Each structure stands twice: as C-alpha cells, then as structure tokens.
Amino acid sequence: MTRTSEALTPELHAYIVAHTEPVDPVLADLAEETARLFPDRKGMQIGPEQGVFSTLLTRISGARNAVEIGTFTGYSSICFARGLPEDGTLLTLDVSEEWTSVARRYWERAGVDGKIELRLGPALDSLRALPDDTRFDLAFVDADKTGYVDYWEELVPRIRPGGLILADNTLSHGRVVDPEETSPAVQGIRDFNERLVSDDRVEQVLLPIGDGLTLARKR
C-alpha cells in the first residue's frame, strides 16, 4: 500500500498556515471583510496556504497571461496577479457586481489593479467571445461546479503547450466519494474529475489542498 496524504485536523492546518509565507494586511483585511459582508459565502474564498501556493506557482511557471473563472471578492485574483510579471495580465470573469466591487477596492490597495481586467457576465459567454487566437499561460477555475466541464473544454484549446489549469473544490468536501450524495454541484465535480482522467491533452494531479485543488499541465 502506498503512503496516503495526511488528514488535516484544525491543529495541523493551523500549523501549516503558521509555517507558510504569512498573509499580508491586504489579504487579511479582505478575508475579514468578506466574512463580515457575505457570511454565508465566505467558504467561496480560497485559504491562505492556497493563496501562497497560487502566487508561487504563477511565478515558477513564468506565466504572463492568465484567466480566472470566478472572481468573488478578489482574494485569488490578487494572489495570481502578484505572481505575474509587471507587464502580465489577468482576465477575471464573474457575474456579480456586488462581489467584484469589493474586489476592485482591494486590487487597487494591493497595487495589482493595473494587471487585472474584469468582465462581468456568464463566464462561458465571455470565454466564447474572446478572439480565436487568444492564448493563456495559466487558468484558474473556481465558479459554479455544474459548469466545470464546459469551462474546461473552452479553456484547454486556449492554453499554450506547457501551460497550467487549476481547478478548485475538486474534492467537494469529501462528498465525491459518498454514493448517497447526488446534488448537481457534487455530480458536476465528479464529471469534471472523470473528464480529466480521460483527457490525453493534459497530465494532472488532484492535490489535497483546501477543498481539493486539481493542477493540470497541457502537453
């Protein structure tokens, strides 16, 4: 039997966060304001260790042009934008003016607003409206779970060879392995995970970071 990943207790998670690059005041304030303004939605925000991972991975990959599906209040977009070079660009897609109005304020405070373009509207429509020759080095998917497979099919042709796609919540809080769980969101994640396993255009790994983070590299 191969060794398994550790199950994270609250204490172990706190230890991980304490031994990861610390969260700066901008992100700390954003997390606090998000929890206060949208208490029922705060789980939509990525965790601090995932934010640091996103910034480091963006830097390591040398990405210059990135796209994010699902902006919410801007935590993840700040993390990805910080990993881009000064002339890098992040296109972020969302449907909510309310959520992204918070994001805009924090992008400016973080000094990354010049790298970020926000487009409001259904993300699939926004992707399909891009010029045919638009290419990205990196993509992050963290939106409606029933749409993941459709987002994937739109993104893969637009990612350069060697480019990366990350998808959040791919463990669905463990519900992906519960046969009694039949909600559309969970089934959407199952369908997405199965699609990736059968897609020979990429190589991928599902990491037990946060609620599951899939990292795929286009061949």
Phi and psi restraints in degrees (value plus and minus 20) as a CYANA .aco file:
   2 THR   PHI     -98.2   -58.2
   2 THR   PSI     138.5   178.5
   3 ARG   PHI     -91.1   -51.1
   3 ARG   PSI     120.9   160.9
   4 THR   PHI    -118.5   -78.5
   4 THR   PSI     143.1   183.1
   5 SER   PHI     -90.0   -50.0
   5 SER   PSI     133.8   173.8
   6 GLU   PHI     -90.3   -50.3
   6 GLU   PSI     121.0   161.0
   7 ALA   PHI    -100.6   -60.6
   7 ALA   PSI     110.0   150.0
   8 LEU   PHI    -110.2   -70.2
   8 LEU   PSI      94.1   134.1
   9 THR   PHI     -99.5   -59.5
   9 THR   PSI     143.2   183.2
  10 PRO   PHI     -75.4   -35.4
  10 PRO   PSI     -56.4   -16.4
  11 GLU   PHI     -87.7   -47.7
  11 GLU   PSI     -61.4   -21.4
  12 LEU   PHI     -88.8   -48.8
  12 LEU   PSI     -57.7   -17.7
  13 HIS   PHI     -83.5   -43.5
  13 HIS   PSI     -62.1   -22.1
  14 ALA   PHI     -81.5   -41.5
  14 ALA   PSI     -56.9   -16.9
  15 TYR   PHI     -85.3   -45.3
  15 TYR   PSI     -62.3   -22.3
  16 ILE   PHI     -80.9   -40.9
  16 ILE   PSI     -67.9   -27.9
  17 VAL   PHI     -81.4   -41.4
  17 VAL   PSI     -59.6   -19.6
  18 ALA   PHI     -88.1   -48.1
  18 ALA   PSI     -40.7    -0.7
  19 HIS   PHI    -132.8   -92.8
  19 HIS   PSI       5.9    45.9
  20 THR   PHI    -139.7   -99.7
  20 THR   PSI     137.4   177.4
  21 GLU   PHI     -64.7   -24.7
  21 GLU   PSI     106.2   146.2
  22 PRO   PHI     -87.0   -47.0
  22 PRO   PSI     130.5   170.5
  23 VAL   PHI     -93.6   -53.6
  23 VAL   PSI     111.8   151.8
  24 ASP   PHI    -101.3   -61.3
  24 ASP   PSI     148.9   188.9
  25 PRO   PHI     -79.6   -39.6
  25 PRO   PSI     -51.8   -11.8
  26 VAL   PHI     -83.0   -43.0
  26 VAL   PSI     -71.3   -31.3
  27 LEU   PHI     -89.0   -49.0
  27 LEU   PSI     -55.8   -15.8
  28 ALA   PHI     -83.1   -43.1
  28 ALA   PSI     -64.5   -24.5
  29 ASP   PHI     -86.6   -46.6
  29 ASP   PSI     -58.0   -18.0
  30 LEU   PHI     -83.9   -43.9
  30 LEU   PSI     -63.3   -23.3
  31 ALA   PHI     -82.3   -42.3
  31 ALA   PSI     -60.9   -20.9
  32 GLU   PHI     -86.8   -46.8
  32 GLU   PSI     -63.7   -23.7
  33 GLU   PHI     -87.3   -47.3
  33 GLU   PSI     -58.9   -18.9
  34 THR   PHI     -81.2   -41.2
  34 THR   PSI     -64.7   -24.7
  35 ALA   PHI     -83.7   -43.7
  35 ALA   PSI     -53.5   -13.5
  36 ARG   PHI     -97.0   -57.0
  36 ARG   PSI     -62.3   -22.3
  37 LEU   PHI     -98.6   -58.6
  37 LEU   PSI     -55.1   -15.1
  38 PHE   PHI    -150.7  -110.7
  38 PHE   PSI      45.0    85.0
  39 PRO   PHI     -80.2   -40.2
  39 PRO   PSI     -49.3    -9.3
  40 ASP   PHI    -102.8   -62.8
  40 ASP   PSI     -26.9    13.1
  41 ARG   PHI    -137.8   -97.8
  41 ARG   PSI     -20.7    19.3
  42 LYS   PHI     -80.7   -40.7
  42 LYS   PSI     -44.1    -4.1
  43 GLY   PHI     -88.0   -48.0
  43 GLY   PSI     -30.8     9.2
  44 MET   PHI     -96.0   -56.0
  44 MET   PSI     -35.2     4.8
  45 GLN   PHI    -105.4   -65.4
  45 GLN   PSI     117.9   157.9
  46 ILE   PHI     -88.0   -48.0
  46 ILE   PSI     137.0   177.0
  47 GLY   PHI    -101.0   -61.0
  47 GLY   PSI     147.4   187.4
  48 PRO   PHI     -81.6   -41.6
  48 PRO   PSI     -61.1   -21.1
  49 GLU   PHI     -88.4   -48.4
  49 GLU   PSI     -53.7   -13.7
  50 GLN   PHI     -89.8   -49.8
  50 GLN   PSI     -53.9   -13.9
  51 GLY   PHI     -83.0   -43.0
  51 GLY   PSI     -65.4   -25.4
  52 VAL   PHI     -83.6   -43.6
  52 VAL   PSI     -62.6   -22.6
  53 PHE   PHI     -78.6   -38.6
  53 PHE   PSI     -62.0   -22.0
  54 SER   PHI     -83.0   -43.0
  54 SER   PSI     -63.0   -23.0
  55 THR   PHI     -85.0   -45.0
  55 THR   PSI     -67.2   -27.2
  56 LEU   PHI     -82.8   -42.8
  56 LEU   PSI     -63.5   -23.5
  57 LEU   PHI     -83.6   -43.6
  57 LEU   PSI     -59.7   -19.7
  58 THR   PHI     -82.0   -42.0
  58 THR   PSI     -63.5   -23.5
  59 ARG   PHI     -85.4   -45.4
  59 ARG   PSI     -66.4   -26.4
  60 ILE   PHI     -81.0   -41.0
  60 ILE   PSI     -59.0   -19.0
  61 SER   PHI     -93.8   -53.8
  61 SER   PSI     -37.1     2.9
  62 GLY   PHI      52.5    92.5
  62 GLY   PSI       1.1    41.1
  63 ALA   PHI     -81.7   -41.7
  63 ALA   PSI     122.2   162.2
  64 ARG   PHI    -138.8   -98.8
  64 ARG   PSI     -51.8   -11.8
  65 ASN   PHI    -144.3  -104.3
  65 ASN   PSI     101.5   141.5
  66 ALA   PHI    -150.2  -110.2
  66 ALA   PSI     139.2   179.2
  67 VAL   PHI    -156.2  -116.2
  67 VAL   PSI     120.6   160.6
  68 GLU   PHI    -146.4  -106.4
  68 GLU   PSI     109.0   149.0
  69 ILE   PHI    -125.9   -85.9
  69 ILE   PSI      87.6   127.6
  70 GLY   PHI      86.2   126.2
  70 GLY   PSI      76.5   116.5
  71 THR   PHI    -111.5   -71.5
  71 THR   PSI     -62.3   -22.3
  72 PHE   PHI      32.7    72.7
  72 PHE   PSI    -146.1  -106.1
  73 THR   PHI    -118.9   -78.9
  73 THR   PSI     -10.2    29.8
  74 GLY   PHI      78.8   118.8
  74 GLY   PSI     -15.8    24.2
  75 TYR   PHI     -80.9   -40.9
  75 TYR   PSI     -73.0   -33.0
  76 SER   PHI     -86.5   -46.5
  76 SER   PSI     -55.7   -15.7
  77 SER   PHI     -85.7   -45.7
  77 SER   PSI     -56.1   -16.1
  78 ILE   PHI     -81.7   -41.7
  78 ILE   PSI     -64.2   -24.2
  79 CYS   PHI     -83.0   -43.0
  79 CYS   PSI     -64.5   -24.5
  80 PHE   PHI     -89.3   -49.3
  80 PHE   PSI     -62.8   -22.8
  81 ALA   PHI     -81.4   -41.4
  81 ALA   PSI     -56.5   -16.5
  82 ARG   PHI     -85.0   -45.0
  82 ARG   PSI     -46.3    -6.3
  83 GLY   PHI    -103.5   -63.5
  83 GLY   PSI     -32.0     8.0
  84 LEU   PHI    -102.1   -62.1
  84 LEU   PSI     134.6   174.6
  85 PRO   PHI     -87.8   -47.8
  85 PRO   PSI     151.7   191.7
  86 GLU   PHI     -78.9   -38.9
  86 GLU   PSI     -52.8   -12.8
  87 ASP   PHI    -116.8   -76.8
  87 ASP   PSI      -5.9    34.1
  88 GLY   PHI     -96.7   -56.7
  88 GLY   PSI     142.6   182.6
  89 THR   PHI    -154.5  -114.5
  89 THR   PSI     122.8   162.8
  90 LEU   PHI    -144.8  -104.8
  90 LEU   PSI      98.9   138.9
  91 LEU   PHI    -114.7   -74.7
  91 LEU   PSI     101.0   141.0
  92 THR   PHI    -140.1  -100.1
  92 THR   PSI     118.1   158.1
  93 LEU   PHI    -141.4  -101.4
  93 LEU   PSI     112.3   152.3
  94 ASP   PHI    -177.0  -137.0
  94 ASP   PSI     148.3   188.3
  95 VAL   PHI    -128.6   -88.6
  95 VAL   PSI     -27.2    12.8
  96 SER   PHI    -129.7   -89.7
  96 SER   PSI      96.6   136.6
  97 GLU   PHI     -88.3   -48.3
  97 GLU   PSI     -55.6   -15.6
  98 GLU   PHI     -82.8   -42.8
  98 GLU   PSI     -71.4   -31.4
  99 TRP   PHI     -83.9   -43.9
  99 TRP   PSI     -66.6   -26.6
 100 THR   PHI     -95.2   -55.2
 100 THR   PSI     -35.4     4.6
 101 SER   PHI     -85.6   -45.6
 101 SER   PSI     -54.3   -14.3
 102 VAL   PHI     -86.7   -46.7
 102 VAL   PSI     -64.2   -24.2
 103 ALA   PHI     -77.7   -37.7
 103 ALA   PSI     -63.5   -23.5
 104 ARG   PHI     -79.0   -39.0
 104 ARG   PSI     -61.6   -21.6
 105 ARG   PHI     -83.5   -43.5
 105 ARG   PSI     -61.1   -21.1
 106 TYR   PHI     -98.7   -58.7
 106 TYR   PSI     -48.4    -8.4
 107 TRP   PHI     -80.5   -40.5
 107 TRP   PSI     -63.3   -23.3
 108 GLU   PHI     -85.5   -45.5
 108 GLU   PSI     -63.7   -23.7
 109 ARG   PHI     -83.3   -43.3
 109 ARG   PSI     -56.3   -16.3
 110 ALA   PHI     -98.9   -58.9
 110 ALA   PSI     -29.8    10.2
 111 GLY   PHI      56.7    96.7
 111 GLY   PSI       2.2    42.2
 112 VAL   PHI    -134.9   -94.9
 112 VAL   PSI     -14.8    25.2
 113 ASP   PHI     -80.8   -40.8
 113 ASP   PSI     -47.9    -7.9
 114 GLY   PHI     -91.2   -51.2
 114 GLY   PSI     -35.6     4.4
 115 LYS   PHI    -114.3   -74.3
 115 LYS   PSI     -33.5     6.5
 116 ILE   PHI    -130.3   -90.3
 116 ILE   PSI     112.1   152.1
 117 GLU   PHI    -135.8   -95.8
 117 GLU   PSI     104.4   144.4
 118 LEU   PHI    -122.5   -82.5
 118 LEU   PSI     112.0   152.0
 119 ARG   PHI    -142.1  -102.1
 119 ARG   PSI     102.9   142.9
 120 LEU   PHI    -112.0   -72.0
 120 LEU   PSI     119.4   159.4
 121 GLY   PHI     116.1   156.1
 121 GLY   PSI     151.8   191.8
 122 PRO   PHI     -75.4   -35.4
 122 PRO   PSI     107.5   147.5
 123 ALA   PHI     -82.3   -42.3
 123 ALA   PSI     -56.4   -16.4
 124 LEU   PHI     -83.8   -43.8
 124 LEU   PSI     -60.5   -20.5
 125 ASP   PHI     -83.7   -43.7
 125 ASP   PSI     -61.6   -21.6
 126 SER   PHI     -84.3   -44.3
 126 SER   PSI     -61.0   -21.0
 127 LEU   PHI     -83.9   -43.9
 127 LEU   PSI     -64.4   -24.4
 128 ARG   PHI     -89.8   -49.8
 128 ARG   PSI     -39.3     0.7
 129 ALA   PHI    -104.7   -64.7
 129 ALA   PSI     -29.0    11.0
 130 LEU   PHI     -88.1   -48.1
 130 LEU   PSI     129.3   169.3
 131 PRO   PHI     -75.9   -35.9
 131 PRO   PSI     128.1   168.1
 132 ASP   PHI     -78.6   -38.6
 132 ASP   PSI     -48.8    -8.8
 133 ASP   PHI    -112.1   -72.1
 133 ASP   PSI     -11.6    28.4
 134 THR   PHI     -87.7   -47.7
 134 THR   PSI     108.0   148.0
 135 ARG   PHI    -149.6  -109.6
 135 ARG   PSI     127.3   167.3
 136 PHE   PHI    -144.4  -104.4
 136 PHE   PSI     133.7   173.7
 137 ASP   PHI    -111.3   -71.3
 137 ASP   PSI     -44.4    -4.4
 138 LEU   PHI    -172.8  -132.8
 138 LEU   PSI     122.8   162.8
 139 ALA   PHI    -156.6  -116.6
 139 ALA   PSI     127.1   167.1
 140 PHE   PHI    -150.3  -110.3
 140 PHE   PSI     107.6   147.6
 141 VAL   PHI    -133.7   -93.7
 141 VAL   PSI     100.5   140.5
 142 ASP   PHI    -173.7  -133.7
 142 ASP   PSI      49.0    89.0
 143 ALA   PHI    -157.6  -117.6
 143 ALA   PSI    -171.8  -131.8
 144 ASP   PHI     -81.0   -41.0
 144 ASP   PSI     108.3   148.3
 145 LYS   PHI     -89.9   -49.9
 145 LYS   PSI     -48.3    -8.3
 146 THR   PHI     -90.3   -50.3
 146 THR   PSI     -33.5     6.5
 147 GLY   PHI    -118.5   -78.5
 147 GLY   PSI     -20.6    19.4
 148 TYR   PHI     -78.5   -38.5
 148 TYR   PSI     -63.8   -23.8
 149 VAL   PHI     -83.8   -43.8
 149 VAL   PSI     -62.0   -22.0
 150 ASP   PHI     -84.9   -44.9
 150 ASP   PSI     -61.3   -21.3
 151 TYR   PHI     -81.1   -41.1
 151 TYR   PSI     -63.4   -23.4
 152 TRP   PHI     -76.7   -36.7
 152 TRP   PSI     -67.7   -27.7
 153 GLU   PHI     -86.3   -46.3
 153 GLU   PSI     -49.3    -9.3
 154 GLU   PHI     -97.3   -57.3
 154 GLU   PSI     -53.5   -13.5
 155 LEU   PHI     -99.5   -59.5
 155 LEU   PSI     -63.5   -23.5
 156 VAL   PHI     -74.2   -34.2
 156 VAL   PSI     -65.7   -25.7
 157 PRO   PHI     -84.9   -44.9
 157 PRO   PSI     -38.4     1.6
 158 ARG   PHI    -116.7   -76.7
 158 ARG   PSI     -20.7    19.3
 159 ILE   PHI    -114.3   -74.3
 159 ILE   PSI     112.6   152.6
 160 ARG   PHI     -86.6   -46.6
 160 ARG   PSI     134.3   174.3
 161 PRO   PHI     -76.2   -36.2
 161 PRO   PSI     112.1   152.1
 162 GLY   PHI      68.2   108.2
 162 GLY   PSI     -27.5    12.5
 163 GLY   PHI     -96.9   -56.9
 163 GLY   PSI     147.9   187.9
 164 LEU   PHI    -138.6   -98.6
 164 LEU   PSI     126.1   166.1
 165 ILE   PHI    -147.2  -107.2
 165 ILE   PSI     109.1   149.1
 166 LEU   PHI    -134.8   -94.8
 166 LEU   PSI     121.3   161.3
 167 ALA   PHI    -152.1  -112.1
 167 ALA   PSI     110.8   150.8
 168 ASP   PHI    -114.6   -74.6
 168 ASP   PSI     140.9   180.9
 169 ASN   PHI      45.6    85.6
 169 ASN   PSI      11.5    51.5
 170 THR   PHI    -104.2   -64.2
 170 THR   PSI     -14.0    26.0
 171 LEU   PHI    -127.1   -87.1
 171 LEU   PSI     -32.0     8.0
 172 SER   PHI      27.8    67.8
 172 SER   PSI      27.7    67.7
 173 HIS   PHI      35.2    75.2
 173 HIS   PSI      15.3    55.3
 174 GLY   PHI      62.4   102.4
 174 GLY   PSI     -23.7    16.3
 175 ARG   PHI     -94.4   -54.4
 175 ARG   PSI     -34.3     5.7
 176 VAL   PHI     -82.9   -42.9
 176 VAL   PSI     -43.7    -3.7
 177 VAL   PHI    -123.5   -83.5
 177 VAL   PSI     -11.2    28.8
 178 ASP   PHI    -117.3   -77.3
 178 ASP   PSI      88.2   128.2
 179 PRO   PHI     -84.5   -44.5
 179 PRO   PSI     -37.9     2.1
 180 GLU   PHI    -102.8   -62.8
 180 GLU   PSI     -30.8     9.2
 181 GLU   PHI    -110.8   -70.8
 181 GLU   PSI      92.5   132.5
 182 THR   PHI    -144.2  -104.2
 182 THR   PSI      -1.5    38.5
 183 SER   PHI     -84.6   -44.6
 183 SER   PSI     131.1   171.1
 184 PRO   PHI     -77.5   -37.5
 184 PRO   PSI     -57.8   -17.8
 185 ALA   PHI     -84.3   -44.3
 185 ALA   PSI     -65.5   -25.5
 186 VAL   PHI     -86.7   -46.7
 186 VAL   PSI     -62.5   -22.5
 187 GLN   PHI     -84.2   -44.2
 187 GLN   PSI     -53.5   -13.5
 188 GLY   PHI     -82.0   -42.0
 188 GLY   PSI     -60.6   -20.6
 189 ILE   PHI     -88.5   -48.5
 189 ILE   PSI     -61.7   -21.7
 190 ARG   PHI     -78.7   -38.7
 190 ARG   PSI     -66.1   -26.1
 191 ASP   PHI     -80.7   -40.7
 191 ASP   PSI     -61.2   -21.2
 192 PHE   PHI     -83.9   -43.9
 192 PHE   PSI     -67.8   -27.8
 193 ASN   PHI     -80.8   -40.8
 193 ASN   PSI     -60.9   -20.9
 194 GLU   PHI     -87.8   -47.8
 194 GLU   PSI     -55.6   -15.6
 195 ARG   PHI     -83.0   -43.0
 195 ARG   PSI     -61.7   -21.7
 196 LEU   PHI     -86.4   -46.4
 196 LEU   PSI     -60.2   -20.2
 197 VAL   PHI     -79.3   -39.3
 197 VAL   PSI     -52.2   -12.2
 198 SER   PHI    -116.0   -76.0
 198 SER   PSI     -17.2    22.8
 199 ASP   PHI    -116.3   -76.3
 199 ASP   PSI      87.6   127.6
 200 ASP   PHI    -101.4   -61.4
 200 ASP   PSI     -15.3    24.7
 201 ARG   PHI     -98.1   -58.1
 201 ARG   PSI     -34.5     5.5
 202 VAL   PHI    -155.3  -115.3
 202 VAL   PSI     144.8   184.8
 203 GLU   PHI    -138.5   -98.5
 203 GLU   PSI     120.9   160.9
 204 GLN   PHI    -166.6  -126.6
 204 GLN   PSI     138.8   178.8
 205 VAL   PHI    -160.7  -120.7
 205 VAL   PSI     119.3   159.3
 206 LEU   PHI    -119.9   -79.9
 206 LEU   PSI      93.3   133.3
 207 LEU   PHI    -118.5   -78.5
 207 LEU   PSI     119.8   159.8
 208 PRO   PHI    -102.4   -62.4
 208 PRO   PSI      37.2    77.2
 209 ILE   PHI    -125.1   -85.1
 209 ILE   PSI     109.3   149.3
 210 GLY   PHI      39.2    79.2
 210 GLY   PSI    -146.7  -106.7
 211 ASP   PHI    -116.8   -76.8
 211 ASP   PSI       7.7    47.7
 212 GLY   PHI      77.6   117.6
 212 GLY   PSI     101.4   141.4
 213 LEU   PHI    -148.4  -108.4
 213 LEU   PSI      95.7   135.7
 214 THR   PHI    -110.8   -70.8
 214 THR   PSI     111.6   151.6
 215 LEU   PHI    -138.4   -98.4
 215 LEU   PSI     101.4   141.4
 216 ALA   PHI    -144.5  -104.5
 216 ALA   PSI     121.8   161.8
 217 ARG   PHI    -137.1   -97.1
 217 ARG   PSI     107.7   147.7
 218 LYS   PHI     -93.3   -53.3
 218 LYS   PSI     111.8   151.8
